[in-house]
């Protein structure tokens, strides 16, 4: 006969609170974390956009500096 495992009643030595209050607290915390993740994603998208703009500007500056210092032929665009 197989050994039946009992569902734990303790977590880190403390009784597990299965009350509606605990469930509400956990669901609220989950909502907070989901919102933080959404905010982080928005921030990362913004920073990525800024980085792309800076990379483009840096490329243009390097082209101009190379032309001024004689490292590149004039580029006609």
Long-range contacts (C-beta under 8 A, 24 or more apart in sequence): none
